[in-house]
């Protein structure tokens, strides 16, 4: 489990699937759309490319890079 902090609240996040992550190329980038100054300054969006299958998944739904990476791995 990973522990993160979001606006003063402690959030427990499940561990990412490390075996699956080893088979992937991960790219981070700045999100577009709503989110204010935060999305303009941080690379919170994640693009995950599974190399064996060539499947590409992108998430910019969350403000956290860790959460977006978790969504991509689901």
ABEGO torsion letter per residue (X at the ends): XBBBBBGGBBBBBBBBBAAAAAABBBBBBBBBEBGEAAAAABBABBBBBBAAAGBBBBBAABABAAAAAAAAAX
